[in-house]
Amino acid sequence: MKQVILFATLIILVGCGQQQSDNSEAVSDDSVVAQVADYERIIYYTCPMDEHKHVHSDKPGKCTECDMALVPGVITQMDKAEYYGCPMLIHSHIRSEAPGKCAECGMELMPMRLVQ
């Protein structure tokens, strides 16, 4: 009987430890999202490495190629822009130094930045 109680206690403690770990990761996601200004809008999450800009998601996560945390790509004001990009999730890899049109869908490229 003591072994069953010890085993149940161990499972509960491991589960609580996992829950705490998950919460601390969520806090780091929240702190990145807190860096998004009121006038900005998150379009997608992408790898901060330029070589992996084709990796994208509609929610926070990890890069499938390097395991780094994905960062928000946001539409911003022109004076804050790091690049011009297509506002479509599947075209997160379309980036330009100047305004123009997306080579894949023809939409206007928007002033964007990565929140890091």
N, C-alpha and C positions, 0 to 999 in steps of 0.2 A: 504494500500500500504506500509506503514511504517513497518507493521508487516512482510510482505513478504521480505522486504529488510533486516530487522533484522534477520529473520530466515535464509536467504541465507548467510548472513555474519557469523552467528553462525556455519553453516555447513562448510563453507570454513575454519574458524579458527580451528574447531575440526579436519578437514581433514589435515590441515597443522601441527597441534600438533601431530597427529598420524604419519605423514610422518617423522617428526623430531625424534620421539621415535624409529621408525624402523631404521633410519640411525644410531642412537647411538648404537643400538644392532649390526648392521653390522660392526661398527668400532671395537667393542670388539672382534668379530670373526676375523677380519683382524689382530688385535694385537696378537691373539693366533697363527694364521697361519704365522705371521712374525717371530715367534720363531722357525719355521722349517728351518733347515740348508739347504744350497744348495745341499748337498749330500744326503739329506733325501727325502723320497717320502711318501705322505699321502696315506694310504691304505683305511682307514675308519674312521668314527667318532664313539666314544663309550662313555659310562658313566664312569667317573673317579672312581666311587665306585666299588670295586672289586666284591661286591655282584650283581652288575648289568652289568657285563662285557658282558653278552649275548645281551644287548641292543646295536644295531649298526645301522649306516646309511651311505649312500654315500655322505651326505652333513651335514653341521652343523645343530643343532637343540637342542631339549630338551629331556632328558631321560623320557620315558613313565612311569617309576615307581617312580621317585623322583623329576622330573622337573629340575634337574641340567642341565647346559649346557654340551652338548657332546663335547669331546675333540678329537683332531686328534690322531690316532694311526699311527705312521710312521715307515717305514723300515729305520734303521739307521746303523751306524758302530758298530762292536762288542764291542768296548770299551765304547760306549754310551748306549748300550742296557740295558733295565730294565727287559726284558723277551724275550723269543723266541716265536713267534706266527705264525699262519697260515696267509699267505697273502690274503686269500679269505675273502671277506666281510661277508659271512654267517658263517664263522668259527672264528669270532672275539673272541669267548669264549675259543678257544684252546690256552692255554698259558703254557709255560714250563720254568724252570730255566736253562735248557740245550738244545743244539741243538738236533734235531731229526726230526721225521716226524709227520705230522698231523694225528691224530687218525681217522679222518673222511674222508679225501680225499687222504692221502699219500704224499702230497706235503712236501717239505723241510720247516721246521720252519725257519723263518727269524729273525735276531736280530731286536727288535722293542722297542719303547718307547712311552709313552703317553706325549703329549705336554700340559702342564698345566700352 
